[in-house]
Amino acid sequence: MVTQMTVSLSKIYGMDIYTSDAKYIGKVNDVILNMETGEAVRILTKPLTRIDSNTKELIQKHSVLFRRVKSISDMILVQK
């Protein structure tokens, strides 16, 4: 069963992100959207200020796939 989650992007900026085993990942700093579907793809813990040769590395090291999000309330809980 797939659960749909609807939340305003402005609500999640600055929220803490934790894994399901209580490991702190960071704070929401930016979100990557799929402009065709309007869905969030990744949550970044570092700002994405420009696209350059370091962008891929920044995304790999400092982001979480949105499909891993299990819950959003006072914090964001992601699957390990």
Summary of the structure (lengths in Angstrom):
residues: 80
radius of gyration: 12.5
end to end distance: 19.2
largest distance: 38.8
contacts: 183
relative contact order: 0.25
helix: 18%
strand: 36%
